[in-house]
Amino acid sequence: MRKHYKLVILGGGTGGISTASRILSKKKDLKDDVLIIEPDDYHYFQPAWPLVGSGDEKLDSTWKPMKKVIPKGACWLQAAVKNVDPVKREVTADDTLISYDFLIVALGIELNYDAIKGARESLGHNSVCTNYLYNLVEYTYESLKNTKSGNIIVTKPEAKIKGGVSAENSLFTMDDFIKQQDRNVDIMFRSGREELFEVKKYNDSLISQMEEKHIDYKLNEELIEVKGKQKQAVFKNTHTGETHTIPFEMLVITPPMHGPSVLKKSGLLNQEGWVDVDKHTMMHKKYTTVFSLGDSSSLPTVKMGAAVRKQLPVLVDNLIERMNDQEPTHKYDGRTACPIATEYGELILAEFGYDRKPKETTFLNQADDKMIFYQFKKNMLPIMYWYALLKGKS
Ligand SMILES: Cc1cc2nc3c(=O)[nH]c(=O)nc-3n(C[C@H](O)[C@H](O)[C@H](O)COP(=O)(O)OP(=O)(O)OC[C@H]3O[C@@H](n4cnc5c(N)ncnc54)[C@H](O)[C@@H]3O)c2cc1C
């Protein structure tokens, strides 16, 4: 295997595959000079997992073999990155050392179930669920169908997460399921955050949804322990430090998450553990041969595939400028989109940028839930993902 590539891309997820496709279509001379380093056999369309957990999508439709999504002209090293030396411009992946001229870091985000005492060993038993692990998403729907009484608790951590509103998606569709089945179940939402949503317009809309549906929701309540066998969840108030134990029949956990731990010694991360890039150009603040997009980057927006879609053209144009020894001139404005199902068939489509002001792309009021938005997320988004975004079209 070759030991040097003009461009090395770390991670074959949404950001890695879409940038490889786009740059190869724009810069033909890069053919066979782009290496993607990715250990997984499969590529996943993660945004569909909350729908699988609510029984409205099939798990099988959410993945493809990795080799089918690697674009023509790119090489694939199936290995896990262990370290990067941005001074020597070298990547260590398993036992292989590769050097590069330019590097894109798209390693995604790491799930940290271990931050919640008892969570890892409880998952998959006693209706302790999560929609963040492929192997467990179907268990969420199984548990929902089996829950006939008691509490369903849906949690969200204070820490930055990917799929920012997936907990709310599960919450509302499960509430709809329970009401349709007329079951004696109380639905609760516990979030470690200060507010439901960071953009006022959508925050107001979500508060109305919670109140109309009589959902018991509390903020600043972080899940800190799961007692699976006793079916109890322990929460800590992030302001007062007080703890509360709530019994559950079903628990749906969104775990805390953090940036790529394999890069801890690389000098590429900021103090919070994210790849330290300029928020507009996506070029590393210190190493001008390194770029990053998506969940592992320090870009201060909500970590979504929809954000990657907007970052993609900017990053690729800036990288091409750098390859031509020019300064990067293209700017990402923080645009992202958060689809929030409010019941089966209805969805709020929040769209905004760094200024936390709505930037809606339709003429409709997107803070009002609509059938057309739900259909878009369920039926159109997967097609756009597999056949446009992963092919490098933004
Ligand atoms: C439950 C859920 C719901 C979501 N809902 C939505 C939604 O409705 N809308 C939306 O837009 N987005 C949603 N997202 C978020 C979206 O999937 C991510 O933001 C997007 O995939 C980010 O792309 P990425 O390339 O940064 O990370 P990923 O797509 O996660 O890719 C990271 C890749 O890096 C690889 N990797 C990890 N470690 C290493 C290593 N050491 N060496 C090499 N490779 C490595 C991984 O295997 C993976 O393939 C959701 C995500 C989840 C989990």
The ligand as an SDF file (V2000), in Angstrom:
LIG
                    3D

 53 58  0  0  0  0  0  0  0  0999 V2000
  -30.0830    9.2260   16.6570 C   0  0  0  0  0  0  0  0  0  0  0  0
  -29.5640   10.2810   15.7110 C   0  0  0  0  0  0  0  0  0  0  0  0
  -30.4640   11.1600   15.1050 C   0  0  0  0  0  0  0  0  0  0  0  0
  -30.0070   12.1270   14.2200 C   0  0  0  0  0  0  0  0  0  0  0  0
  -30.9150   12.9380   13.5950 N   0  0  0  0  0  0  0  0  0  0  0  0
  -30.4960   13.8100   12.6520 C   0  0  0  0  0  0  0  0  0  0  0  0
  -31.4390   14.5560   11.8810 C   0  0  0  0  0  0  0  0  0  0  0  0
  -32.6530   14.4280   12.0400 O   0  0  0  0  0  0  0  0  0  0  0  0
  -30.9580   15.4150   10.9480 N   0  0  0  0  0  0  0  0  0  0  0  0
  -29.6250   15.5840   10.7330 C   0  0  0  0  0  0  0  0  0  0  0  0
  -29.2510   16.3740    9.8720 O   0  0  0  0  0  0  0  0  0  0  0  0
  -28.7020   14.9110   11.4650 N   0  0  0  0  0  0  0  0  0  0  0  0
  -29.1050   14.0270   12.3990 C   0  0  0  0  0  0  0  0  0  0  0  0
  -28.1820   13.2900   13.1210 N   0  0  0  0  0  0  0  0  0  0  0  0
  -26.7690   13.7010   13.1170 C   0  0  0  0  0  0  0  0  0  0  0  0
  -25.9510   13.2500   11.9140 C   0  0  0  0  0  0  0  0  0  0  0  0
  -26.0420   11.8550   11.7150 O   0  0  0  0  0  0  0  0  0  0  0  0
  -24.4940   13.6520   12.1690 C   0  0  0  0  0  0  0  0  0  0  0  0
  -24.4510   15.0200   12.5420 O   0  0  0  0  0  0  0  0  0  0  0  0
  -23.6400   13.4500   10.9400 C   0  0  0  0  0  0  0  0  0  0  0  0
  -23.5790   12.0720   10.6400 O   0  0  0  0  0  0  0  0  0  0  0  0
  -22.2270   14.0210   11.1820 C   0  0  0  0  0  0  0  0  0  0  0  0
  -21.3170   13.5820   10.2180 O   0  0  0  0  0  0  0  0  0  0  0  0
  -19.7860   13.2950   10.6350 P   0  0  0  0  0  0  0  0  0  0  0  0
  -19.0930   12.9010    9.3940 O   0  0  0  0  0  0  0  0  0  0  0  0
  -19.2580   14.4200   11.4300 O   0  0  0  0  0  0  0  0  0  0  0  0
  -19.8820   12.0600   11.6410 O   0  0  0  0  0  0  0  0  0  0  0  0
  -20.3480   10.5750   11.3060 P   0  0  0  0  0  0  0  0  0  0  0  0
  -21.2930   10.5490   10.1720 O   0  0  0  0  0  0  0  0  0  0  0  0
  -20.8070    9.9890   12.5880 O   0  0  0  0  0  0  0  0  0  0  0  0
  -19.0130    9.8610   10.8220 O   0  0  0  0  0  0  0  0  0  0  0  0
  -17.8860    9.6800   11.6300 C   0  0  0  0  0  0  0  0  0  0  0  0
  -17.1110    8.5040   11.0580 C   0  0  0  0  0  0  0  0  0  0  0  0
  -15.8360    8.4410   11.6900 O   0  0  0  0  0  0  0  0  0  0  0  0
  -15.5250    7.0810   11.9010 C   0  0  0  0  0  0  0  0  0  0  0  0
  -14.5370    6.9770   12.9770 N   0  0  0  0  0  0  0  0  0  0  0  0
  -14.7240    7.1120   14.3010 C   0  0  0  0  0  0  0  0  0  0  0  0
  -13.5540    6.9350   14.9440 N   0  0  0  0  0  0  0  0  0  0  0  0
  -12.6190    6.6760   14.0020 C   0  0  0  0  0  0  0  0  0  0  0  0
  -11.2220    6.4120   14.0270 C   0  0  0  0  0  0  0  0  0  0  0  0
  -10.5440    6.3600   15.1740 N   0  0  0  0  0  0  0  0  0  0  0  0
  -10.5730    6.2260   12.8580 N   0  0  0  0  0  0  0  0  0  0  0  0
  -11.2290    6.2980   11.6680 C   0  0  0  0  0  0  0  0  0  0  0  0
  -12.5550    6.5340   11.5740 N   0  0  0  0  0  0  0  0  0  0  0  0
  -13.2360    6.7140   12.7330 C   0  0  0  0  0  0  0  0  0  0  0  0
  -16.8700    6.4600   12.2740 C   0  0  0  0  0  0  0  0  0  0  0  0
  -16.8440    5.0410   12.0960 O   0  0  0  0  0  0  0  0  0  0  0  0
  -17.8020    7.1690   11.3090 C   0  0  0  0  0  0  0  0  0  0  0  0
  -17.9470    6.4450   10.1020 O   0  0  0  0  0  0  0  0  0  0  0  0
  -28.6160   12.2720   13.9720 C   0  0  0  0  0  0  0  0  0  0  0  0
  -27.7130   11.3620   14.5640 C   0  0  0  0  0  0  0  0  0  0  0  0
  -28.1860   10.3770   15.4080 C   0  0  0  0  0  0  0  0  0  0  0  0
  -27.2230    9.3880   16.0090 C   0  0  0  0  0  0  0  0  0  0  0  0
  1  2  1  0
  2  3  1  0
  2 52  2  0
  3  4  2  0
  4  5  1  0
  4 50  1  0
  5  6  2  0
  6  7  1  0
  6 13  1  0
  7  8  2  0
  7  9  1  0
  9 10  1  0
 10 11  2  0
 10 12  1  0
 12 13  2  0
 13 14  1  0
 14 15  1  0
 14 50  1  0
 15 16  1  0
 16 17  1  0
 16 18  1  0
 18 19  1  0
 18 20  1  0
 20 21  1  0
 20 22  1  0
 22 23  1  0
 23 24  1  0
 24 25  2  0
 24 26  1  0
 24 27  1  0
 27 28  1  0
 28 29  2  0
 28 30  1  0
 28 31  1  0
 31 32  1  0
 32 33  1  0
 33 34  1  0
 33 48  1  0
 34 35  1  0
 35 36  1  0
 35 46  1  0
 36 37  1  0
 36 45  1  0
 37 38  2  0
 38 39  1  0
 39 40  1  0
 39 45  2  0
 40 41  1  0
 40 42  2  0
 42 43  1  0
 43 44  2  0
 44 45  1  0
 46 47  1  0
 46 48  1  0
 48 49  1  0
 50 51  2  0
 51 52  1  0
 52 53  1  0
M  END
$$$$
